[in-house]
Amino acid sequence: MIAALTTAPAAVIQPSDIRPRQAGVVRDVAAVAGRALRAIPRDPTAVIPPVFIALFFFLVNIGTLQRLTQHSIAGFDFKAFMMATSILLGVTGVSRAPALVLDIQNGYFDRLLLTPIRRLAILLGHMAADVAVACALTVPIVLLGLGLGVVFKTGFLGVIGFVVLAACWSLAFAGFGYAIALKTGNPAAVNSAFLLFFPFLFLTTSYVPRSQLSGWLSGVAGWNPVTYVLAGLRSLTMEGWRLTELSEAVAAIAVVGAVSMTLCFAALRGRLNQD
């Protein structure tokens, strides 16, 4: 009876036997993106100024140049033309890179590396949040354009394509901000990344068609990838489904994205090796 009551000792679990289990990459990305999106209401300065600047330039440029431009070019819709410029002003440089810098400075990034989360998901999650924010930022600008009489020749699908194309450009440019954030960990350096865009915007067809540019500026605009992004956006409102303009816009975004993402992921590897 005593033998029957005797039980074998329980197996002792050694600390080395405990291993964290990784979730799927989609769940990792969703978790990081969700945290980034939840932080936006606590930091409205990350989204309000870009929208305000875009709307301000849209209205001011229309009030200043519409009559002069449409008088010089018969049948030209200056409002539809300027909406693409305003969209790029609004979505370019909008990213969670400044928030990533804060995570690096306060040690959250290092603590995150102690978890089983995939390292690449940290970056992809922030970028997924950037795409969502860029899509949201285009809505008030598009609504203002529609209210002012802009007509999409491509219909409702053209509106969706317009938003998606703008968001893709925003993501391609955001890679530079993340590269600077991961390389330097300096908020001031990240905030100055948007200055890289200004020369590209004004050395292009931002205010008038390329046919109206002359001299060296026309040549520079031909090499500027922003020219083709603007042309792709404008084709959706002013011309209809133009495969040439849209394919050139996608190619320009792909080239800029390839450069920025190469720098970005290289900076991530450097940060991980450093930690």
N, C-alpha and C positions, 0 to 999 in steps of 0.2 A: 504493500500500500504506500509505504514511504517512497519506494522507487517510482510508483505511478504519479505521485505528487511532484516528483522532481522534474523540473523542466530544463531544457538546454539553455544556456545563457544566450541572450540576444546578441546578434552580430553588432559589433561596434563600428559605427560609421566614422571613418577617418576624415578629417577636414579636406585632405587632398582628393577624396572621392567625390566631393560636391563640385559640380560644374554648372555654370549658368547656361541656359538654353537660348540660342538665338531665335528671334522671331523672323518671319519672312522679310525680304528686302522691302516689299510694298508696305508692310506694317511699320518698318523702321522709318521709311520716308514719310509716311503719313503722320507718324508721331512727331517728327521734327517739324514738318510743315504745319501741323495743327498748333504746336507751341508758338511758332513764328506768327501765325495768323491771329492767335489769341492775344499776342502782345501788341498788335497794331492799335486797338482802341486805347491802350494806355500810352501810346506815343503817336498822337494824331499829326504831329509835325512831320511825320514820315510820308504822309499822303496828301495832306491839305495843301501845302505850298505848291507841289507839282500841278495839281488840278487848277489852283488859282492862277498860276503863271500861264498855263496853257489857255485857259478861258480868257485871261486878260489880253494875251497877244492875239488871240483869235479875233476878239472884238475890236481891238485897237487897229490891227492891220486892215481889217475890213473897212473900218471907218476912215482910215487914212488913204488906202491905195485902191479900193474897189473901183471908184469912179474913173480914176486915171487909167487903170489897167484895162478895164472893160471898154473904155473909149478907144484905147490903142489897139485892142485885139477884138474884133467883132465876134459876138456870140460866145465870149469867154466867161465861164462861171467862176468868178474869183473866190466866192465863198467855199465852193467845193474844193477849189485848188488849195486854199489856205487851211482847210480842215486837216489835211494830212500833215502839214507843218506843225500845227498846234498839237496834234496827237503825238508826234515824235518828241516835241518839247515836254509833253506831260509824262510820257512813259520812259524816256531815256534816263538812265541813272537811278531809277527807282528800284531798290533792292534792300534786302535785310543784311547787307554787308556791315553797316554800322552796328547792328545788333550783334552780329558775329564777333566784331571787335570787342564789344563789351563782355561777351561770354569768355573771350580769351583773357581779358584783363581781370575779371573777377574770379577766374578759376573754374567756371562752369564747364568750359570746353575740356579742360583736363579731367574733370570729374566724369564727363560724358565718355571720355576715352576708357575709363575703368569699367564701363558697362559693356555688355556683349553686342551693343549696337554696331552695325557695319559702318566703317569710317566714311565710306563714300556716301552713305545715306545722310550723314550730317550735312553735307554740301547739297545733295540733291533735294533734301527736304526744304532747305531755305530757297532753292531755286523754284521748287514747285509753288511755294508761297508767293514768290515774285510774279510768277505767271498769273496766279489768281488776282493779285493786286493790280497788275498791269491791265488785265481785262476789265476790272472794276473801274479803273481810272478812265478808260476810254468811253464809258457809258455817258457821263455828263457832257463830254465834248461832242459826241455823236448826237445826243439829244438836242444840244444847242444848235448844231448844224441843221438838223431836221427842222427845228423850230424857225430857223432863219430862211428856210426854203431849199436847202440842199436835198437833191433827189438822187438816190442810188440807182444808177442805170442797171445794176445787177440785182436789184430787189433785196428781199430779206436775207437771202443767202449771201449776198454781197456784203451786207452789214456784218454778218458773222465772220466772213472772210477778212473783212477790214479789221475787226477786233483781234482775230487770231494772228494776222500778219503783224500788227502792232505789238502784240504780246511776245511774239517770237523775236522781233527786233530788240525789245526790252531785255529779254533773257540773254540774247547774244551779247549785248553791251554790258549786262550785269556781271559777266565773267571777269571784266577788268577790275571792277570794284572788289570782288571776292579775292582776286589774286593779290591786290594791294592789302586787303584786310589780313589775309593769311600770312603774307610775307612780312608786313611791318607791325601789325597789331596796333596801328596808330589811327585813332578816329579822324584826326585832321587830314591825314593822307587819303583816307577813304572818302571823306566829304569833298575833297578836291578832284576826285575822279571824274565828276561831271564836267569839269572844265575841259577834259579831253574832247568832249562832244561838240562844243561850241564852234571851233574852226570847221569841223566836218559839216555842221548844219548850214553855216553861212557861205561856205565855198561850194554851193550847190544850187539847185533850183528851188530854193526855199520860198522865194517871193515872186519869181516870174518863170515862165517856161524856158527851157534851154535854148530855144530858137531866138529868144530875146537877149541872151547873154552874148557878150562879145569879148574878143581878145583872149587873154590868158585865163580869165575866169571860166570861159566855156570849156577850155581844155582841162582845167582842174576838175570841173564838175563831171567831166566824162570819166575820170578815174575815181571819183568819190563814190563809195558804196551807198551813201545816203541818197544820192541822186536816184538810184534804181529802186530803193525802198519807197521813196516818195512817189516815183512813177507807178509802182505797183499799187500803192494805196489809192492814188488818184484815178487809176484806170477803173477801179471798182465803183467810183462815184460818177465819173465823167464820161467814160467810154464804153463800159460793159466788160464782158469777160474777154480780156486780151491775154492770150497765152504768153506772148513774148514778154510783155511788161511784168506779168506775174512770175514767170520763170526767172527773169533777171532779178527781181526783188528777192525771191527765195535764194538764188545763188549768192547775192550780196550778203544776205543774212547768214548764210552758211559759211562764207569766207570769214566774216567778222567773228562769228561764233567759234569757228575752228581755232582762230588765233587766241581769242579770249579764254576759251575753255582749256586750251593747252597750257596757257600761263596759270590758269586757276588750279587745275589739277596738279601741276608741278609745284605750285605753292603749297597745296594741301600735303603732298608727299614730304616736302621740306619741313612743314610744321609738325607732321607726325614723327619724322626722324629726330627732330629737335626735342620733342617731348619724350 
